[in-house]
């Protein structure tokens, strides 16, 4: 937004550069703070994703162990069935 002022000596309208600069600096400060907030949020989300991936890998391992145990039980049951 440009703020205009009247220059009494020349009777013409000029933008007030000082106000524009202050407004621009204020907006830059807001943007910088927003960038910092987003960096912090991104770091948090990345940490959560890492945790979820580790948990997923652990659950996949547990699932594989359980699958092998069940398959082993089935093999033993079939062997007992054939021996009877």
FIRO-746009 format. One record per residue (C-alpha): residue in one letter; x, y, z. Coordinates in pm, 1 decimal, padded with zeros to 6 digits. Each point is the difference from the previous one (the first is absolute). Example, Ala and Ser with C-alpha at 12.3 -4.5 7.8 and 13.67 -1.06 7.14 Angstrom:
2
PT,residu,east,north,up
PT,a,01230.0,-00450.0,00780.0
PT,s,00137.0,00344.0,-00066.0
***
This chain:
84
PT,residu,east,north,up
PT,x,00000.0,00000.0,00000.0
PT,x,00141.8,00341.5,-00094.3
PT,x,-00068.0,00292.9,00228.8
PT,x,-00006.9,00335.3,-00173.4
PT,x,00086.8,00338.3,00142.8
PT,x,-00023.0,00348.5,-00138.4
PT,x,00325.4,00188.1,-00050.8
PT,x,-00106.3,00356.4,00079.6
PT,x,00292.8,00161.5,-00180.0
PT,x,-00050.2,-00172.5,-00335.7
PT,x,-00374.8,-00058.7,00038.0
PT,x,00034.5,-00356.8,-00121.9
PT,x,-00075.5,-00338.9,00160.1
PT,x,00287.3,-00240.6,00089.3
PT,x,-00000.8,-00339.0,00169.4
PT,x,00140.1,00002.0,00349.8
PT,x,00294.5,-00231.4,-00040.1
PT,x,00069.9,-00018.6,00371.3
PT,x,-00345.3,-00140.9,00078.4
PT,x,00027.3,-00239.1,-00292.7
PT,x,00338.5,-00119.4,00124.8
PT,x,-00134.1,-00050.2,00351.8
PT,x,-00296.4,-00193.6,-00135.6
PT,x,00227.6,-00211.4,-00215.8
PT,x,00237.6,-00069.1,00290.2
PT,x,-00294.2,-00097.8,00219.2
PT,x,-00123.2,-00241.8,-00264.2
PT,x,00348.2,-00148.1,-00037.1
PT,x,00018.7,-00055.7,00375.5
PT,x,-00337.0,-00175.1,-00007.7
PT,x,00114.4,-00216.1,-00292.4
PT,x,00327.9,-00086.2,00172.2
PT,x,-00187.2,-00104.9,00315.2
PT,x,-00239.2,-00209.6,-00211.4
PT,x,00294.3,-00171.2,-00171.2
PT,x,00148.7,-00080.1,00341.7
PT,x,-00334.7,-00140.6,00117.7
PT,x,-00022.5,-00216.4,-00310.9
PT,x,00357.3,-00123.8,00049.3
PT,x,-00081.3,-00100.9,00357.7
PT,x,-00321.6,-00170.7,-00108.8
PT,x,00179.5,-00179.3,-00281.5
PT,x,00267.3,-00125.7,00241.2
PT,x,-00272.5,-00128.6,00232.1
PT,x,-00181.7,-00173.2,-00285.3
PT,x,00324.5,-00156.2,-00123.0
PT,x,00070.7,-00134.2,00351.0
PT,x,-00352.3,-00142.5,00020.9
PT,x,00036.6,-00161.8,-00341.5
PT,x,00330.0,-00158.3,00106.9
PT,x,-00166.2,-00135.6,00314.2
PT,x,-00293.2,-00141.4,-00199.3
PT,x,00235.3,-00161.6,-00249.9
PT,x,00198.3,-00162.7,00281.7
PT,x,-00321.4,-00123.1,00162.9
PT,x,-00120.5,-00134.3,-00335.2
PT,x,00327.0,-00188.7,-00054.1
PT,x,-00028.2,-00146.4,00350.3
PT,x,-00359.5,-00110.8,-00063.7
PT,x,00097.5,-00154.5,-00333.2
PT,x,00272.1,-00198.1,00179.1
PT,x,-00244.9,-00115.5,00268.3
PT,x,-00249.1,-00098.4,-00269.2
PT,x,00265.0,-00202.5,-00181.7
PT,x,00095.0,-00182.7,00322.4
PT,x,-00367.2,-00078.2,00070.7
PT,x,-00049.2,-00121.8,-00359.4
PT,x,00296.7,-00237.8,00029.7
PT,x,-00130.4,-00135.4,00332.2
PT,x,-00344.8,-00063.1,-00147.8
PT,x,00151.6,-00170.4,-00305.5
PT,x,00214.5,-00215.0,00229.4
PT,x,-00308.6,-00099.7,00203.3
PT,x,-00187.4,-00090.6,-00317.1
PT,x,00289.0,-00219.1,-00116.6
PT,x,00013.2,-00176.6,00338.9
PT,x,-00377.9,-00048.7,00003.3
PT,x,00009.2,-00148.6,-00349.2
PT,x,00283.5,-00230.3,00109.0
PT,x,-00200.5,-00112.4,00305.3
PT,x,-00303.9,-00054.2,-00218.4
PT,x,00195.4,-00222.3,-00240.8
PT,x,00150.4,-00201.4,00286.0
PT,x,-00345.5,-00080.4,00138.6
***
